Amino acid sequence: MKRLWFLDNLRTFAVLLGLLCIWAGAYTVFPSQLYIRTTGHWVGFDVFYEGAVAISLAALFFISGYLGASDLRIHVIKPFFQKKWQRLGWPWLFGVLFLAPELAFLSYTSHGGTGSFLDFYGQHYWSDAFTQGPFWFLGVLLFLFLCLIGAKKWRHHILQRCAASGMTAPLVLFILVLQALLVSECLSYSGMTWFNSLYILTFQPSRMVTCLLYFLLGIYALKHRWFTANGYMPSTRWIAALVIIVPLYAVMAPYISIIGFFTAGFQPLHTLVFLASFLSLPGLLGSMAVLNKLPHPDSPTAVLLSNLSYPFYFLGPLLIENTAYFLQPLAISEGLKVLVTALLVIIYGYMLCKYALWHMPCFKKH
């Protein structure tokens, strides 16, 4: 399949949004899944956090569904799984066993916990404090690829391409309504609770809705010949929709979430997550439309950022949280701490990617 550079650039954009979420998480009012807590909090960071999560998850799982289905359509199952395990499985396993415990320990100590890392690891991590950290994404993605393999074994021609079909108005309405309803139901019954299945699959139901829905949309796009010569490509109308809905969300969300406008019993954070779900589809398609208009999508800078996106996703949270943790005692402004954190993460992240991760098969440049 022809290289779709705008999808590479979309992945880079989504990973950047994800890293900005981790940075913004320290300044949020509602402590949903934070590692390091700072002294300054503003609801605007919650608004950004939830909106960015909704868009970045939709983009990353759409790309994974589209490219994964394209790869599996023309390859047999065993090589496909071996490739995905090398690319995703080993980083996921290493991250969960060695990196996530360190992040959990930072959260434990920054929220008043005492004791050594070994005590925390033995007494808390494998019980009440277990987390996969940012690596839950890889575990869920591996699970969805296994489901895709099972679907192909069940029906060998399930990924065969159909007639070209675009994003029709009924399909847009169906996705928006379905996502909103499912997210609302998940929040009503489980809130923002994390579920762990045998320490293997870790997820929040409300986030899982977005992951699954847009993974399936990616498969649908592949089957219906999106991005081919005569296939569908998001138009500039989606850019206009994005320009309208993002400021509207940014202005209205803080007030609506604090009031608790929707279902009785909804917490403000739940309402904010519900509102942010309406950003996923216009965020995905609007970003595609913008990136497809770039004059040089395969420029050296774009290629470099694309090659950095996956290893930076892997290392970025660890670098951000550790830097923020060790800068806490310094008597400098929060703004200066943010700047120092950004500079250190960029410098050390690039050096580690260039001289370490890029030499590993799972992170090699493409």
Secondary structure, 3 states (H helix, E strand, C coil): CCCCHHHHHHHHHHHHHHHHHHHHHCCCCCCCCCCCCCCCCCHHHHHHHHHHHHHHHHHHHHHHHHHHHHHHHHCCHHHHHHHHHHHHHHHHHHHHHHHHHHHHHHHHHHCCCCCCHHHHHHHHHCCCCCCCHHHHHHHHHHHHHHHHHHHHHHCCCCCCCCCCCCCCHHHHHHHHHHHHHHHHHHHHHHCCCCEEECCCEEECHHHHHHHHHHHHHHHHHHHCCCCCCCCCCCCHHHHHHHHHHHHHHHHHHHHHHHHCCCCCCCCHHHHHHHHHHHHHHHHHHHHHHHHHCCCCCCCHHHHHHHHHHHHHHHHHHHHHHHHHHHHCCCCCCHHHHHHHHHHHHHHHHHHHHHHCHHHCHHHCCC
